[in-house]
């Protein structure tokens, strides 16, 4: 049997080394170098990104305030006398002209001489003139409310059919609500005027010579509503003009918001208001009726003097939605001072200022690119961008100190965008 071929040998008689054993160190070294480079290569920086979008944007003034009754009435003693004990309590329902609020034993102290009789007659004439004026205003308010209701019903049908915009519908709804509130206020003023005339005539009749003044003077409710306060509960002798009770219509409520004077300059009558944290499940809609022209000084919680202005807000929500809301309840208000429907906006956290320029980082091709932008109005959460970026650009929200122009980034979408 023949032996196998002998392995090839070099000139010295040694077998040559295999080629892969010669290249193995070089391959291992190369792999090691690659692993070192990969390990030291900077990784993409994780960032939060959000797109620049077009949509509605509102700028608001956010302040605290409290509610108060629009119309309240302090019932006072018309003449001097012995006041009988008042058993009524705050919160009790009263009806105009029927609920007895107080009883006075005048003991003929309301007899009139010639001078006071002339004054009483003048008061009756003034009350009659006031009633005539208020009656005319009430009729005008009723007519305006009826017209606003018809217009709103017509706009509502057109809105359902898609013939009018949402803005036109909101304006009609607002006009209808304000007209209804004006009608309610006019009715309250009419009740008060009728009560004043009735009281003036009663005092004149009691004080005339020959009239019986031995019967007690009964004071009835001037309006329908609730008792707010009882100033004098126990029996005592009172003088003319002594306050006895305070009554009001608890459904006719407004909000009084304390606003910094620099913010009050941009708040205009008719501005939309949202009231929240008042205790209910849903926020309440309102509208600015008036911005008072005079400011007052208030010391803040930090001891800083602030000039503040009262902004009066009419509530647009129907009474059944805020039946638990009472007088002097705390509320928080968002007053709209500017709004836009199609505004190019980004999260406010994506913008930062360097010197006098506003800048942001835009993600392009996996890298963050620094852009200078022009910023418009903002509300603290979102801001308007007028130039520098376009709709759809992805911007970095809350960029850290390590982010630089051209750095590779790995984006995570911001919740809500």
Secondary structure, DSSP 8 states (H G I E B T S, - for coil): --------B-TTS-B---HHHHHHHHHHHHHHHHHHHHHHS---EEEEEEE-EEEEEEEEEEEEEEEEES-EEEEE-SS-EEE------TT-EE-TTTSEEEEEE-TTTT---HHHHHHHHHHHHHHHHHHHHHHHHHHHHHHHHHHHHHHHHHHHHHHHTT-S-HHHHHHHHHHHHHHHHHHHHHHHHHHHHHHHHHHHHHHHHHHSTTS---S-EEEE-SSSEEEEEES--S-EEE-TT-EEEEEE-TTSEEEEEEEEHHHHTT--TT-EEEEESSSSSS-EEEEEEEE-S--EEEE-TTS-EEEEEEEEEEE-S-GGGGTT--TT-EEEEEEEEEEEEEEEEEEGGG-EEETTEEEEEEEETTEEEEEEEEEEEE-SSEEEEEES--TT-EEEES--TT--TT-BEEEEE-TT-
